[in-house]
């Protein structure tokens, strides 16, 4: 025979405690699920989302954010030109026309000279070396310093493999062929090509194949082989040169308007930052995994893929140093960032050589 259990509290008190506990449960839900903390941003992108590794990173990040937060954070991604041209995203975010935008950092170099150092540097870092400098060598602090006067919070959100040195309609045999060359080139590399005597222009990606076909351009650079293949350059230019001396890494960022960023909860800022960090790893992994198949396709299409001669590379490197020194002399922030990158490169050199 078991003794009956003895309750030290009346049954009605236990029932009341249970009711109070149940009523308190909703308070334990994640902050991102609260209606007042929902994020709905229109986010234009600089490159078409159809471009493998180069353009599809932000759509992937947007999908992950929605899944991670059960729909509390949603980015509506707009293709280039739908809201603003791809090369004007910096201005649109800075002015508050949009809450955020995803782009390569460097199109704004005319008004923010140091910005391009975070997008690509001729004969500079490899992608993984840039990532190391950015996260652990002072790069993140410097990019915030450069962007703060323009009401922008830049979130590192993607990086891809080295570009090609360009597509040419003819074989490039000698350095003097660069004089008068009509070529599309962006960033600091464009300044280097101008120093070499080329006629440099920046054109939207969608216009480049036609410009090559009609002879408006003699040559063009744009991106990694997968992106270049999707844009059809190989159909009209049969000489594709390497290495991508002007852009050994291509870093992209989610630009966020400062006021929009400040409105976010700390939790949502962390979620966006962490998901963009995943986007960095995803974009580089995809870029590295997909180039070999495209190079095989080029060979089958009769494209000559080869390296620039040592003489041409040596001249380009000399001109690149001159451009960097000139830009550093004109802008203190450019000099500060470049010196930080050079210092990291020097300290990293022994490990790079041994590794």
BELWO-V276728 format. One record per backbone hydrogen bond with DSSP energy under -1.0 kcal/mol. CO is the residue of the C=O (numbers start at 1). NH is the residue of the N-H. E is the energy in kcal/mol with one decimal. If there is no record, write none. Layout:
{{CO/NH/E} {CO/NH/E}}
This chain:
{{10/14/-1.6} {11/15/-2.3} {12/16/-1.9} {13/17/-2.2} {14/18/-2.3} {15/19/-2.1} {16/20/-2.2} {17/21/-2.3} {18/22/-2.4} {19/23/-2.3} {20/24/-1.3} {24/27/-1.3} {25/28/-2.4} {26/29/-1.6} {30/33/-1.5} {31/34/-1.6} {34/37/-1.8} {35/38/-1.3} {39/74/-2.7} {41/76/-3.3} {43/78/-2.1} {44/102/-2.6} {48/51/-1.9} {51/55/-2.7} {51/56/-1.0} {52/54/-2.1} {56/60/-1.3} {57/61/-2.6} {58/62/-3.0} {59/63/-2.1} {60/64/-2.3} {61/65/-2.6} {62/66/-2.0} {63/67/-2.2} {64/68/-3.1} {65/69/-1.7} {66/71/-2.9} {69/72/-1.3} {72/39/-2.9} {74/41/-2.0} {76/43/-3.1} {78/45/-2.2} {79/82/-2.0} {84/81/-2.1} {85/88/-2.1} {88/92/-1.8} {89/93/-2.5} {90/94/-2.6} {91/95/-2.3} {92/97/-1.5} {92/98/-1.4} {99/257/-3.1} {101/255/-3.1} {102/46/-1.9} {103/253/-2.7} {106/109/-1.8} {108/111/-1.5} {108/112/-2.4} {112/115/-2.0} {114/117/-1.3} {115/118/-1.9} {116/119/-1.2} {116/120/-2.5} {119/251/-1.8} {121/124/-2.0} {126/130/-2.7} {127/131/-2.2} {128/132/-1.8} {129/133/-2.4} {130/134/-3.0} {131/135/-2.6} {132/136/-2.4} {133/137/-1.9} {133/139/-2.0} {134/140/-2.0} {138/142/-1.9} {139/143/-2.5} {140/144/-1.6} {141/145/-1.7} {142/146/-2.3} {143/147/-2.0} {144/148/-2.2} {147/150/-2.1} {147/152/-1.2} {148/151/-1.8} {151/258/-2.7} {153/256/-2.0} {155/254/-2.9} {158/252/-3.2} {160/250/-1.1} {166/241/-2.6} {167/220/-1.9} {168/239/-1.6} {174/177/-1.5} {175/178/-1.9} {178/181/-1.5} {181/199/-3.1} {182/218/-3.0} {182/219/-1.8} {183/201/-1.9} {184/221/-1.7} {188/192/-1.9} {189/193/-2.5} {190/194/-2.0} {191/195/-1.9} {192/196/-1.4} {193/198/-2.5} {194/197/-1.5} {197/180/-3.2} {199/183/-2.4} {201/185/-1.9} {204/207/-1.6} {205/208/-1.4} {207/211/-1.9} {208/212/-2.3} {209/213/-2.5} {210/214/-2.3} {211/216/-1.5} {211/217/-1.9} {218/169/-1.9} {219/184/-1.3} {220/167/-3.5} {223/164/-1.6} {224/228/-2.4} {225/229/-2.7} {226/230/-1.9} {227/231/-1.4} {228/233/-1.5} {229/232/-1.3} {232/235/-1.6} {233/236/-1.7} {233/237/-2.1} {238/304/-3.1} {239/168/-3.1} {240/306/-1.9} {241/165/-2.8} {242/308/-2.8} {243/245/-2.2} {244/247/-1.1} {245/123/-3.5} {247/163/-2.0} {250/160/-1.5} {251/105/-1.3} {252/157/-2.4} {252/158/-1.3} {253/103/-2.1} {254/155/-2.1} {255/101/-2.1} {256/153/-3.1} {257/261/-2.5} {258/262/-2.5} {259/263/-1.1} {261/264/-1.2} {265/269/-2.2} {266/270/-2.1} {267/271/-2.2} {268/272/-2.4} {269/273/-2.6} {270/274/-2.7} {271/275/-2.3} {272/276/-2.1} {273/277/-1.9} {274/278/-1.8} {275/279/-1.7} {276/280/-1.8} {277/281/-1.7} {278/282/-2.6} {279/283/-2.6} {280/284/-1.9} {281/285/-2.1} {282/286/-2.5} {283/287/-2.4} {284/288/-2.5} {285/289/-1.8} {286/290/-1.3} {291/295/-2.1} {292/296/-1.7} {293/297/-1.6} {294/298/-2.3} {295/299/-1.9} {296/300/-1.8} {297/301/-1.3} {298/303/-2.5} {299/302/-1.3} {304/240/-2.8} {306/242/-1.9} {309/313/-2.4} {310/314/-2.5} {311/315/-2.0} {312/316/-2.4} {313/317/-2.3} {314/318/-2.0} {315/319/-2.3} {316/320/-2.2} {317/321/-2.0} {318/322/-1.7} {319/323/-2.3} {320/324/-2.5} {321/325/-2.3} {322/326/-2.2} {323/327/-2.6} {324/328/-2.3} {325/329/-1.8} {326/330/-1.0} {327/331/-1.4} {331/335/-2.2} {332/336/-2.3} {333/337/-2.5} {334/338/-2.7} {335/339/-2.5} {336/340/-1.6} {337/341/-2.3} {338/342/-2.6} {339/343/-2.3} {340/344/-2.1} {341/345/-2.5} {342/346/-2.2} {343/347/-2.1} {344/348/-2.1} {345/349/-1.1} {348/352/-2.5} {349/353/-2.6} {350/354/-2.6} {351/355/-3.3}}
